[in-house]
Amino acid sequence: MAVTTPFDAHSDRYEAWFQKHVFAHESELLAIRELLPGIGKKLEIGVDSGLFAAPLGISHGIDPSRAMLVKSRQRGIDAVQGVGI
């Protein structure tokens, strides 16, 4: 079974870190965007809060953390819970 306790307990801290370090978030988005195909459906395994998936146009995700799934769904990601990933 996946250990999700840290992600469930600290999902707000995860978000806050990227809000505080906007340059890091934006530079990661730019790097990832270069590698993504331009068309078709995309799935992020380990979608976390959707902080990356949403701006990258990734519409589907899977993550073991329920707290992160709530956040990703709020960002419009069709996310499901995966156990043992």
N, C-alpha and C positions, 0 to 999 in steps of 0.2 A: 504494500500500500504506500502511496506517495505521502511524503511528509510535507504537509501544507501549512502547518502551524505558523511559521514565521511570515509567510505570505498573507495568511488570513489576518494575523495580528498587526501587521505593519503595512497594509496596503496604502494607507494614507501617507505614511512616511515615504514610500516609494514614489508616489505622486509628487509630494512636496520636494523631494530631491531634484526631480527634473524641472519643477517650476523654479527652483532656486538656481539651477544650472542650465539655463535656457540654451546657452551655446552648445553644451554637450548634447542636449536633446536634438537640436537642429542639425548639428554636424552628423549625428548618427542617422537621422532621417535622410539627409543628403546621400550618405554612403549607401544606405540600404536601397534607396530609390534607384540608384544606378544599376543595381543588380536584379531588380524585379522586372518580370516581363510586363509589357504595356497592356496586354489584353488578357481576357479570361478571368475566371474566378480564382481567388487566392485564399489560402488557408494558412493561418499562423498557428503553429504548434507551440504552446507556451505563450498564449496571447496576453497573459498578465491582465492589466487593466485596459488594454486597447489603446494605450498611449501612443504606440507606434502604428498599430494596425489601422486605426481610424484615418490619420492623415495620409497614410500610404494607400488608401483605397482597398484595404484587405477587409472583406466582408464577413469572413467566417473564421472562427477560432476555437481552440480547445485548450483547456487549462485545468489542473486539478484543484486549484484554490477557489472556493466559493466566493470569497470576498473580492477576488480579482475578477471573477466572472460577472458579478453584479456591476462593477465599474465598466467592464468592456461592453456589457449590454446597454448601459446608459449612453455609451458612445455610438450605439447603433450596430455593434458587431453581433452577428448571430453566433453566439458562443455557447459551447456545451462543456460539461464537466467530463474530463478524462481522468480515469484512475490509473495510477501506475505509469504515468508518462514522465 
